[in-house]
Amino acid sequence: MYKIYKKSDIYDEVTKERYPEKVVHYHGDVSHSENTIRLVKEMIRIMEENEGCAETFPYEDIDDLKNDYFLDE
């Protein structure tokens, strides 16, 4: 999951620079690109559909992604 977080952070920074008109601003200085938000939503959807073994399923990681990208569902 660390690699996913790191790559999504890098992707977010690049797309914010490349497409500043698609930046979504949140509380204070926090912002994310619309592209990264869509990507993270899709990752969460895939993880939730493929739960696998309850002992290894990343429930906390999904919650962290939702919190980091302000995805209140």
N, C-alpha and C positions, 0 to 999 in steps of 0.2 A: 504494500500500500504506500510505502514511502516513495517509491519510484513514481507511482501514479500522482501523488500530491506534488512532487517536485516538477514533473512534466506538465501538469495542469497549471502550476504557478508560472512556469516559463512561457507556456502557450498564452496564458492570460496577459502577461506583460507584453509579449510581442504583438498580440492582436489589439491591445489598447493603444500601442504606439502606431500601429499600421492603420487602424480604423477608429480614430478618436470620436467620430460621430456615433459609434455603437457602444460607447462606454456608459454603463449604468452606475450611478453614484448612490452610495448608501450613507449611513450614519457617519458624518464627518468626512474624513479623507479616504474612506474605504470605497473602492470602485472595482468593478469587474467588467470584462467585455461580454457582450451578448453571446458571442460565439462560444466562449468558455462556459457560460451559464448553461447553454444548450448541451454542450458536451458533458458537463457534470451531471445534468439531469438524465441524460442517456446512460451514463455509467451507473448511476443509482438505479435506474430502471432495470438494467441488465443484472446488477447484483441482487436486486430484490426478486427477480424472476428465477434466478439460479441459486437458491439458498444453499443447496448441498448439505453438508453436515453442520448441525447446529453448533458443534464445538469449535468449528473453524470459521464460521460465517462472520464477516466483519460488521456486526451491528453498530459498534462504536464508530467505525470508520464512516459508515453511511451517515450517522448522526453528525460527525465532524464535518463532512462535506456539506451537509444541509446547513449547518451553522455557519461555516466559512463563506458560503455563497448565498446566504439569506434565503434559503429555499424552504419556506414554511408551507407545509402541505396539510 
